Amino acid sequence: MAITVQEEGRLFTIHTKNTTYQMKADRYGVLLHLYYGRGTEGSMEYLLTYGDRAYAGNINDTGKDRTYSLDFLPQEFPVSGTGDMRSPALIAEYGNGAVSCDLRFQSFRVIDGKYALRGLPAVYAADNEAQTLEIVLGDTAGMLEVKLLYGVLPELDIITRSALITNTSGEEVRLEKVMSASFDRVYGNYDLITFYGRHAMERNFQRTPVAHMEQMIGSRRGTSSHQFNPMMILADPDTTETAGGCYAMQFVWSGGFSGCAGMDQFGQTRMQLGLMQEKFSYPLMPGETFTAPEVIMSYSSEGLEKLSNNLQACIREHVCRGKWRDEIRPVLLNSWEAYYMDFDGADILALAEQAALLGMDMLVLDDGWFGRRNDDMSSLGDWYVNEEKLGGRMQELIYWVHRKGLKFGIWVEPEMVSEDSDLYRVHPDWAMAIPGRKPVRGRHQLVLDFSRKEVVDAIFESICKVLDMGTVDYLKWDYNRSIADVYSATAGNQGKVLYDYILGLYDFLERLGQKYPDMLIEGCSGGGGRFDAGMLYYTPQIWCSDNTDAIDRLRIQYGTSFGYPASCVGAHVSICPNEQNGRVTPLNTRGVVAMSGTFGYELNPEKLTEEEKEEIRGQIARRKQLAGLIHEGSYHRLTNPFDGECAAWAFVSKDRNEALLNVVNLEIHGNRPVTYVRMRGLEPGAMYREEESGRVYPANALMQAGLPMPMPTGEYGALQILFKRV
Ligand code: GLA
């Protein structure tokens, strides 16, 4: 039993394989947080201390006792209005403008299986793999009821959190702030690890000490963004990849978000993750319930690698769904960097021909096939085939691509509209724009109001028409700007639009997945601008970055690996010099780096030499041999590619029978000292044979002493070493 309830239904303990989480409804019915960390037994209530602290308010029912204050007690779901002056998880405002709420324990339920959230993505599991704890809190003045949800996947050390907030009053209540998870530590110094970035350089690693201030990350863009990923880690200052305590929070949400960590006046740390507060003011009518998107939490006492492996396994096996969750993804050739929008049907067929000759599995027709789309100034929203440009019908193109033994994929950007489009001419009010103002353009395009069902329905219908022209095996779902004008012509209150927009997006994706269960969908937002667990519930892979330079990609994929498995990471080999940053890297290196993702090519093979084509055939064969190991294996970050002479990472199969070491050299110097790389994740005491040389090594030697790397010659050389257990 993962969840135990003691002390007459007031002490709640969650045990996972290696961790314990505990909370208690205390004598006032306040749900206090007692402990989260490495597994322990018994009540941890002794950790709480009480004292008469000046300026620390006391809830009214404490009477003359000044030693009880929510301004310093650790809580599960702190709200504004109880005297806790730290960052609240919930701000609720009433009709007269008053902000107040005081939540007390009412009841609980323990249920086998993992809860689901209506209309929102959430971790799922079989009934024998998970349990759910529901704790109901009610406002002392009867305004709101909050049902806190805890989902427990004990084997993976995963605890998820969400909250259902119901208006139990007779009047409208507005939710002004909702954090899905709040987590208090009563003492200790911590580092906050976050992942910042920009277009074409996503998820850079950043580690800063938690100090006496609230450090915030987030996105005001209406999407999770390139600029910060909705995931954060709180780590002991001495935590490394392989040792030390660390907590993760990861948001299962694709819209704006806010995460914060801060130390209070008494050296206690509060960490929170939830919805972006700006432009959010959600009106709840009497009886209505608001669902806070889910947060995935995990704790590791064995360093960051274990923490990442927990999150990766959770995403791979309990967030991604459908046929493609477990299947090896097709090696694809994408037309974007080959032709951008400047192609005709013959070019696409020639690409397909080349893809087949090189041993690839799929051709993807990227942007430019619809409306009058020859540049990014027009046609978004006009999802009908430009037969003139293609020199024929889509049905024929699909037929010929399939005839070559390839799967067929296509690009769409359903949430957008160009002002120069038939759709916009007919339905200008479907684009988000504030009345009386000219909307902000991004890549010359406007955002469709996906908070409106009729808009979602209409676009769904027009996209399905294309998908029904033949068997479309793959869809690339793109999204290429941020939302600046938050306004919906039909919403009474604009404070709900950004939230409802994401629900509209999820509704579309859910219906698409149900209608085309065999179609693989790849998410994309100018590369990795919406790379989050919410999207991964619908699209089991996401184009990780528009930056295909192998060296930048090492860093982008390194940052991504903290929360997401390689099976989700869209990665392609492109030409050199790289089209984003001009860097020159060996084709082998580009292959090694892209192989650590879903793998494919983004180039025109006709421009390659025969030797390069031969090398690509070899890469594809190799990747197919390694696909299972990369898709399902555990991931080990052996070096930090942001500093150091080489980037090294490894995959180890679940049974530890196979291991793949990948190394890319980052620096060359005259007479350079030898670099040694130490493996991880092998079976201690076992022996492993290196595939190429046939040499046999003890696992302990590989892990403790490491392997000398060959002296690099030339820039950015790479190698892969496959070990098999003997
Ligand atoms: C975005 C994507 C690219 C490509 C273009 C097409 O930038 O990230 O991969 O699909 O759009 O316009």
Boltz pocket constraint, residues with backbone or C-beta under 6 A from the ligand:
constraints:
  - pocket:
      binder: B
      contacts: [[A, 336], [A, 366], [A, 367], [A, 411], [A, 478], [A, 480], [A, 524], [A, 525], [A, 526], [A, 527], [A, 543], [A, 546]]
      max_distance: 6.0
